[in-house]
Amino acid sequence: MRNDTINDEDRRQWIENDEGLYNWKRSTRLPMRQFIRENRAEIDACIRNVRDGRKPAHYLAYGG
């Protein structure tokens, strides 16, 4: 069984490197920690969609 945990540092790195997540975070004007705290489940779903091959990278920005 694969370790499927995502911590806040992983989330921060994904937000900084995925254009869709980055744009979403910027649009809220929240500090990074607060954005992650308030949107943890949605962020994790986006990460898993890309990581598991269900969606292409940056799909929040470009569709897919």
C-alpha positions in Angstrom: 0.0 0.0 0.0 1.3 3.4 -1.0 1.8 6.2 1.5 -0.9 8.6 0.4 -0.4 11.4 2.9 0.0 15.0 1.7 1.4 17.5 4.2 1.2 21.3 4.2 4.7 21.6 2.8 3.7 19.4 -0.2 0.6 21.5 -0.7 2.7 24.7 -0.6 5.0 23.4 -3.2 2.1 22.3 -5.5 0.5 25.7 -5.1 3.7 27.5 -6.0 4.4 25.2 -9.1 0.9 24.5 -10.5 -0.5 27.6 -12.4 -4.1 26.8 -11.6 -3.5 26.4 -7.9 -1.3 29.4 -7.8 -3.9 31.6 -9.5 -6.6 30.3 -7.2 -4.5 31.1 -4.2 -3.7 34.6 -5.5 -7.3 35.3 -6.2 -8.2 34.8 -2.6 -5.5 37.2 -1.3 -5.1 35.0 1.7 -1.7 34.2 3.3 -0.4 30.8 2.2 -1.0 29.0 5.5 -4.6 30.3 5.8 -5.4 29.4 2.2 -4.1 25.8 2.8 -6.0 25.5 6.1 -9.3 26.7 4.5 -9.0 24.6 1.3 -7.1 21.5 2.3 -9.6 19.0 0.9 -9.9 20.8 -2.5 -6.1 21.2 -2.8 -5.6 17.5 -2.0 -8.2 16.5 -4.6 -6.4 18.6 -7.3 -3.0 17.1 -6.4 -4.3 13.6 -6.5 -6.0 14.2 -9.8 -2.7 15.2 -11.4 -0.5 12.8 -9.5 -2.8 9.8 -10.4 -3.1 10.8 -14.0 -6.8 11.6 -14.0 -6.2 15.2 -15.1 -3.3 17.0 -16.8 -1.0 19.3 -14.9 -2.3 22.9 -14.6 -5.8 21.7 -15.5 -7.3 24.4 -13.2 -5.7 27.0 -15.4 -6.2 25.4 -18.9 -9.0 22.9 -18.5 -8.7 19.2 -19.0 
